[in-house]
Amino acid sequence: MATPQQPAAVRPELPGEAAATSSRGRPDPDAPAAATPPPVAQSRQDGFSFGSYGRVVAASDLRGRPGRDADIVAHGSRLDESSYVELTLRRDDHWQKTGASTGVVTTLALTHPIFHHDGVFDASIALRNLYLQVSDVGVKGLSLWAGSRMYRGDDIYLLDWWPLDNLNTLGGGVQYAFDERTSAALQAGLSRPQGLFFTQSVDRPMPFNQVGAASVEVLSRQKFIGSARAAHVVPLAGRAGLKGVAYGELHTLARGQRQTEPNVYERLPADSGYVLGAEIGAYAGERDTHVNLFVRYARGLAAYGELAAPAQLAADGTTSGAHELVVALGGNWERGPFGVMVAGYLRSFRDASPELDLHDVDEGIVMARPHVFFGELGGLAVEASYQAQQRGVFSTPGEPPGSLAAPEAPHAASLVRFGVSPFITPAGRGDLSRPVVRLIWALTLRDAGARGLYPEDDVFGLRETEHFFGLGAEWWFNTPS
């Protein structure tokens, strides 16, 4: 959530902004957790403001190579994440003639490698937000937005993941806050991801016998994604409460055609899918203490996510039969100088092909990160996690994939990780207090199955143990998501 400002000229916080804010946007460790319901509307000064989420890490594997992410599950420990930053510029205005308020949000993101690591004067840049939101549109509590947006609900910080609702969308939406406890929102957007499932360009002769050829999009079909979200809060004693969220998505894709050889075309049928999910949370209202349980089921086209190109289709050329089930839990508890963050999930994914293959996976992780604070300025965190997955291909336990030994079982892999991180928090005590400067040491222990997931001669496939030792910093302030 953006840090409230308190000058004389202020406007109301845009409705829905707090609900779409993750825990990383909350600078006050004594405020309710971000995984809790939206707080009472706060104030924001008219004018320009700057915000950022960022982390920067210098790390080694203690054997002469750079430190590297060693997770084998889709959403693993963030101890060994690489450098990443989001830079947000926003403009807020309150319009006296109509009583409406607006916010224009632009967020640029840059990823590793950065110049001082590889010496290349270049960067990987993405535009993560570019939208206008209008609040109190004729009716108090009614807001709408249009543009390109990270459209998110609650996250699990330890996994850097939004398990229920996390869309990268180009479109718009509307939300109505019935009161401080109940809200409902609708979103709709269009996208055309890369890949032959969505687009194909072929050279064709120029008209009127002109010299040369032009690239023509023989296939170009957009994907529609619509979503609906309803949230309600039940207050308990003090600042505590319960929160419930119901969520759904609809994915559709028009039919098209693709060239397979000169003057031969393949018809691609229309496709669709859906998501149904829910979240139940409880929060103490003090020091970010909360717990959230997420359940999400996706079917058909929606099982592949919003920007992925499906692979291994059904016999009819659609994603029918593909499905994904996710059950996830995340929470934080703090008292006195102690705190502990927990996270875990189970995920089962099957693609549209009726036969098991490499893309079919069951996976999960359980992890905990206890903290102890030495006064207000810093402390020590330790972390332990266990990760496991099973792929839909067969291998012989203890033998490398592709060996001549007879297959015996679906390929299974697992690892154990331990980490230690002393840190300094200038903002004061709190598991989610930021900014933070920290040392990071993580030890990963892989079994033979985990080593078998990597290509030949990859050191991760050769080593049973892996070190990650580094110095890093993390911050967030005035972040819209």
C-alpha positions in Angstrom: 0.0 0.0 0.0 1.2 3.5 -0.7 2.5 5.3 2.3 -0.2 7.8 3.4 0.8 11.5 3.2 -0.8 14.1 5.5 -0.6 17.6 4.0 -3.7 19.8 3.8 -4.6 19.0 0.2 -5.5 15.3 0.0 -7.8 13.0 -1.9 -9.3 9.6 -0.9 -7.4 6.5 -1.6 -8.6 4.9 -4.8 -11.1 2.1 -4.0 -9.7 -1.3 -4.6 -6.1 -0.2 -4.3 -5.6 -1.6 -0.8 -7.3 -4.9 -1.8 -4.9 -5.3 -4.7 -1.8 -4.6 -2.5 0.6 -7.3 -1.3 2.3 -7.4 2.0 5.4 -5.9 0.5 3.7 -2.5 0.2 3.2 -2.1 3.9 6.0 -0.1 5.6 4.6 -0.1 9.1 5.3 -3.4 11.0 2.5 -2.6 13.5 -0.1 -2.2 10.8 -2.5 -5.0 9.8 -1.1 -7.5 7.5 -1.4 -6.9 3.8 -3.1 -10.3 3.6 -5.9 -8.8 5.6 -8.9 -6.8 4.3 -8.6 -3.2 3.0 -8.3 -0.8 5.9 -10.3 2.4 6.3 -9.7 4.6 3.3 -6.6 6.6 3.7 -5.4 9.9 2.1 -3.1 10.7 -0.7 -1.8 14.1 -1.7 -2.6 15.5 -5.1 0.4 15.6 -7.4 3.3 13.3 -8.4 4.8 10.6 -6.2 7.4 8.0 -6.7 7.4 4.3 -5.5 9.6 1.3 -5.8 9.9 -2.4 -5.1 13.5 -3.6 -5.4 16.1 -6.1 -4.4 19.8 -6.3 -5.4 22.1 -9.2 -4.6 25.8 -9.9 -5.1 26.3 -13.7 -4.6 28.7 -16.6 -5.1 28.4 -20.3 -5.0 31.7 -20.4 -3.0 33.3 -22.3 -5.8 34.0 -19.4 -8.2 30.7 -19.2 -10.0 27.8 -16.7 -9.4 25.1 -17.6 -7.0 22.1 -19.2 -8.7 18.5 -20.1 -7.9 18.4 -23.7 -6.9 14.7 -24.3 -6.5 13.1 -27.3 -8.4 9.5 -26.3 -7.8 7.6 -23.5 -9.7 7.4 -21.3 -6.5 10.4 -21.9 -4.2 12.4 -20.0 -1.5 13.3 -16.5 -2.4 16.6 -16.7 -0.5 18.5 -17.0 -3.8 16.5 -14.6 -5.9 18.4 -12.4 -8.3 18.3 -8.6 -8.6 15.1 -7.0 -9.7 13.5 -3.5 -9.4 10.2 -1.8 -10.2 10.1 2.0 -10.5 6.7 3.6 -10.2 5.7 7.1 -11.1 2.1 8.1 -10.3 0.0 11.2 -10.6 -3.0 11.8 -8.3 -5.7 14.4 -8.6 -9.1 15.2 -7.0 -11.6 16.9 -9.3 -13.8 19.4 -7.4 -16.4 19.7 -10.1 -17.3 16.0 -10.2 -16.1 14.8 -6.8 -14.1 12.1 -8.6 -10.4 11.2 -8.0 -7.9 9.9 -10.5 -4.6 8.1 -10.4 -2.3 7.5 -13.3 0.3 4.7 -12.6 3.3 3.8 -14.6 5.7 1.1 -13.5 8.9 0.1 -15.2 10.7 -3.1 -14.2 14.3 -4.1 -14.8 15.8 -7.6 -14.3 19.2 -9.2 -13.7 21.8 -9.1 -15.2 22.7 -5.6 -14.4 25.5 -3.5 -15.8 27.9 -3.9 -12.9 27.6 -7.7 -13.1 28.3 -8.4 -16.8 29.6 -5.0 -18.1 27.0 -4.9 -20.9 25.5 -1.5 -21.2 22.0 -2.8 -21.8 18.9 -3.9 -19.7 15.9 -6.1 -19.8 13.0 -3.7 -19.3 9.2 -4.4 -19.0 6.3 -2.1 -18.6 4.4 -3.6 -15.7 1.8 -0.9 -15.1 0.3 1.7 -17.3 -3.2 2.6 -16.3 -5.7 5.2 -15.2 -8.0 4.6 -12.3 -11.0 6.8 -11.5 -12.7 6.6 -8.1 -16.1 7.8 -6.9 -17.5 7.8 -10.4 -20.9 9.3 -9.8 -21.4 7.0 -6.8 -19.3 6.9 -3.7 -17.3 3.6 -3.6 -17.5 3.0 -7.4 -14.2 2.9 -9.3 -13.1 2.0 -12.8 -9.7 1.6 -14.5 -8.3 1.1 -18.0 -4.9 0.2 -19.2 -2.1 -2.3 -18.6 -1.9 -3.6 -15.1 -0.6 -6.1 -12.6 -4.0 -7.1 -11.2 -3.4 -8.9 -7.9 -4.8 -10.0 -4.6 -2.8 -11.4 -1.6 0.6 -12.9 -1.8 2.7 -15.4 0.1 5.9 -13.4 0.7 8.3 -16.4 1.3 7.4 -17.8 -2.1 7.1 -14.4 -3.9 3.8 -15.7 -5.3 0.1 -14.7 -5.6 -1.6 -18.1 -5.5 -5.2 -17.1 -6.2 -5.5 -14.0 -8.4 -2.5 -12.6 -10.3 -3.2 -11.4 -13.8 -1.0 -9.4 -16.1 -3.8 -7.8 -18.1 -4.3 -5.2 -20.8 -7.9 -4.0 -20.6 -10.0 -2.6 -17.8 -12.2 -3.2 -14.8 -14.7 -1.9 -12.3 -15.0 -2.3 -8.6 -17.7 -1.3 -6.1 -17.0 -1.1 -2.3 -20.3 -1.6 -0.6 -18.7 -0.5 2.7 -15.3 -0.9 4.4 -15.9 -4.7 4.7 -17.4 -5.8 1.4 -16.4 -5.3 -2.2 -16.9 -6.8 -5.7 -14.8 -6.3 -8.8 -14.9 -7.3 -12.5 -12.0 -7.3 -15.0 -11.7 -8.0 -18.7 -8.6 -8.0 -20.9 -7.0 -9.1 -24.2 -3.6 -10.6 -25.0 -1.8 -12.3 -27.8 1.1 -14.3 -26.4 4.1 -15.5 -28.5 4.1 -18.9 -30.1 2.5 -20.8 -33.0 -0.6 -21.5 -30.9 -1.4 -17.8 -31.2 0.4 -16.3 -34.1 2.3 -17.2 -37.3 3.9 -14.8 -39.9 4.6 -15.9 -43.4 6.4 -14.1 -46.3 4.1 -13.2 -49.2 4.7 -11.3 -52.5 4.1 -7.6 -52.6 1.0 -6.4 -54.5 1.3 -4.9 -58.0 4.5 -6.9 -58.8 6.6 -4.8 -56.4 10.0 -6.1 -55.6 10.4 -8.1 -52.4 8.1 -9.7 -49.9 6.1 -8.7 -46.9 5.5 -10.6 -43.7 1.8 -11.4 -43.3 0.2 -12.7 -40.1 -1.6 -15.8 -41.4 -2.5 -16.6 -37.8 -3.2 -13.9 -35.2 -5.8 -14.7 -32.5 -6.3 -12.8 -29.3 -7.1 -14.4 -26.0 -9.8 -12.9 -23.8 -9.6 -13.2 -20.0 -12.4 -12.0 -17.7 -12.4 -12.2 -14.0 -14.7 -11.7 -11.0 -13.7 -11.2 -7.4 -15.8 -10.7 -4.2 -14.3 -10.1 -0.8 -15.9 -9.8 2.7 -14.5 -9.1 6.1 -15.9 -10.3 9.5 -14.5 -8.2 12.3 -13.4 -9.9 15.5 -12.3 -8.5 18.9 -9.9 -5.5 18.7 -8.3 -5.1 15.3 -8.6 -8.8 14.4 -10.8 -10.3 11.8 -11.6 -12.9 9.2 -11.5 -12.4 5.5 -13.1 -14.4 2.7 -12.6 -14.1 -1.1 -14.4 -15.8 -4.0 -12.7 -15.6 -7.3 -13.2 -16.8 -10.9 -11.8 -16.4 -14.4 -13.0 -17.1 -17.9 -10.6 -17.6 -20.8 -11.6 -17.8 -24.5 -9.8 -18.0 -27.8 -11.2 -17.7 -31.3 -10.6 -20.3 -34.0 -7.9 -19.7 -36.7 -5.7 -21.3 -39.3 -2.0 -22.0 -39.5 0.2 -22.8 -42.6 1.9 -26.2 -42.4 3.4 -26.1 -45.9 3.0 -24.0 -49.0 -0.7 -23.8 -49.8 -1.6 -26.2 -47.0 -3.4 -24.9 -43.9 -4.3 -26.4 -40.6 -7.6 -25.3 -38.9 -7.2 -24.4 -35.2 -10.5 -24.7 -33.3 -11.8 -22.2 -30.8 -10.8 -22.9 -27.2 -11.8 -21.9 -23.6 -11.2 -22.5 -20.0 -12.0 -21.3 -16.5 -10.7 -20.8 -13.0 -12.6 -21.2 -9.7 -10.9 -20.3 -6.4 -11.3 -19.1 -2.9 -9.3 -17.6 0.0 -9.9 -17.7 3.7 -7.8 -15.6 6.0 -7.5 -14.6 9.6 -5.5 -11.6 10.9 -4.7 -10.2 14.4 -4.4 -6.6 13.2 -1.0 -6.2 14.9 2.5 -6.6 13.5 1.5 -8.4 10.3 0.3 -11.5 12.1 -2.0 -13.4 9.7 -2.6 -16.7 8.0 -4.2 -17.3 4.6 -5.4 -20.5 2.9 -5.9 -20.5 -0.9 -7.6 -23.1 -3.1 -7.5 -22.7 -6.9 -8.7 -25.0 -9.7 -8.1 -24.2 -13.4 -9.5 -26.1 -16.4 -8.8 -26.1 -20.1 -7.1 -23.0 -21.5 -6.9 -21.4 -18.1 -4.7 -24.2 -16.7 -1.7 -22.8 -18.7 -1.9 -19.3 -17.3 -2.6 -16.0 -19.0 0.6 -15.6 -21.1 1.8 -19.2 -21.7 1.5 -21.0 -25.1 -0.1 -24.5 -24.4 1.8 -27.6 -25.3 0.7 -31.2 -25.7 -2.8 -30.6 -26.9 -5.8 -33.0 -26.9 -6.6 -35.0 -30.0 -9.0 -32.3 -31.2 -6.3 -29.6 -31.1 -7.7 -27.9 -28.0 -6.6 -27.7 -24.3 -9.7 -29.6 -23.2 -8.8 -32.0 -20.4 -5.9 -29.8 -19.1 -6.3 -29.0 -15.4 -4.4 -27.6 -12.4 -5.2 -27.8 -8.7 -3.4 -25.6 -6.2 -3.7 -25.6 -2.4 -1.5 -23.0 -0.7 -1.0 -21.6 2.8 1.1 -18.6 4.0 1.3 -16.7 7.3 3.3 -14.7 9.8 3.3 -14.5 13.6 5.2 -12.0 15.7 5.4 -11.4 19.5 8.1 -9.5 21.3 11.5 -10.1 19.7 10.4 -13.2 17.9 8.6 -13.9 14.6 8.1 -16.8 12.3 6.9 -16.9 8.6 5.5 -20.1 7.2 4.5 -21.1 3.6 3.7 -24.2 1.6 1.7 -25.4 -1.3 0.7 -28.6 -3.2 0.2 -28.3 -7.0 -1.0 -30.9 -9.5 -0.9 -30.1 -13.2 -1.9 -32.2 -16.2 -1.7 -31.0 -19.8 -4.3 -31.8 -22.4 -2.6 -34.9 -23.8 -4.2 -38.1 -22.4 -0.7 -39.6 -22.0 1.6 -38.7 -19.2 4.6 -36.7 -20.3 7.3 -34.4 -18.9 4.9 -31.4 -18.6 2.6 -33.3 -16.2 3.8 -32.6 -12.7 2.9 -33.0 -9.0 4.9 -30.7 -6.7 5.0 -29.0 -3.4 7.1 -27.2 -0.8 6.9 -26.6 3.0 9.1 -24.0 4.6 9.5 -21.8 7.7 11.6 -18.7 8.5 11.9 -17.9 12.2 13.3 -14.4 13.1 14.8 -13.1 16.3 15.3 -9.3 16.7 18.1 -7.7 18.7 16.5 -4.5 19.7 14.9 -2.5 16.8 17.8 -2.3 14.4 18.2 -5.8 13.2 18.3 -9.5 14.0 18.8 -13.0 12.6 16.6 -15.1 10.4 17.0 -18.8 9.7 15.1 -20.8 7.0 14.4 -24.5 6.3 12.5 -25.9 3.4 11.7 -29.2 1.7 10.8 -29.3 -2.0 9.6 -32.3 -4.0 8.1 -33.0 -7.5 7.1 -36.0 -9.6 7.1 -35.8 -13.4 5.0 -37.7 -15.9 8.1 -39.5 -17.4 9.6 -42.7 -16.2 13.2 -43.2 -14.9 15.1 -45.7 -12.9 15.8 -44.4 -9.3 19.5 -43.7 -9.0 20.1 -43.7 -12.8 20.3 -40.6 -15.0 17.3 -39.9 -17.3 17.7 -41.7 -20.7 19.9 -44.5 -19.3 19.5 -48.0 -20.8 18.2 -49.4 -17.5 14.6 -50.4 -17.6 12.2 -47.7 -16.4 10.6 -48.4 -13.0 8.7 -45.3 -11.8 7.7 -41.8 -12.6 10.6 -39.5 -12.2 10.7 -38.1 -8.6 13.0 -35.3 -7.3 13.5 -33.6 -4.0 15.8 -31.3 -2.1 16.3 -29.8 1.3 17.5 -26.3 2.0 18.8 -24.5 5.0 19.6 -20.8 5.3 20.9 -18.2 7.7 20.5 -14.5 7.2 21.6 -11.8 9.7 20.0 -8.5 8.8 19.7 -4.8 9.6 16.2 -3.0 9.4 16.5 0.8 9.7 12.7 1.0 9.9 12.5 -1.0 13.1 11.4 -4.5 14.2 9.1 -6.5 12.0 9.3 -9.6 9.8 8.1 -7.5 6.9 9.8 -4.3 7.9 11.6 -2.8 5.0 14.2 -1.6 3.8 16.5 -4.3 4.9 20.2 -5.1 4.3 21.2 -8.7 4.9 23.8 -11.4 4.5 22.5 -14.6 3.0 23.9 -18.1 3.2 21.9 -21.0 1.9 22.8 -24.7 1.6 20.9 -26.9 -0.8 21.1 -30.7 -0.7 19.8 -32.5 -3.8 18.9 -36.1 -4.4 19.7 -38.0 -7.6 16.2 -37.2 -9.0 16.8 -33.5 -8.5 20.2 -33.7 -10.2 18.5 -35.5 -13.1 16.3 -32.5 -13.9 19.3 -30.6 -15.4 21.0 -30.9 -18.8 24.3 -32.8 -19.2 27.3 -30.9 -17.8 25.2 -28.5 -15.8 26.9 -28.2 -12.4 23.5 -28.5 -10.7 23.2 -31.9 -12.2 26.7 -32.9 -11.0 26.6 -31.6 -7.4 24.8 -33.0 -4.5 25.3 -29.8 -2.5 25.0 -26.2 -3.5 26.0 -23.0 -1.6 24.6 -19.5 -2.1 26.5 -16.8 -0.2 25.7 -13.2 -0.8 25.0 -9.6 0.4 21.6 -8.2 -0.5 19.2 -5.4 0.1 15.4 -5.2 -0.3 12.9 -2.3 -0.1 9.4 -1.2 -1.0 7.5 2.1 -0.7 4.5 3.7 -2.4 4.0 0.5 -4.5 0.6 0.1 -6.2 0.9 -3.7 -6.3 
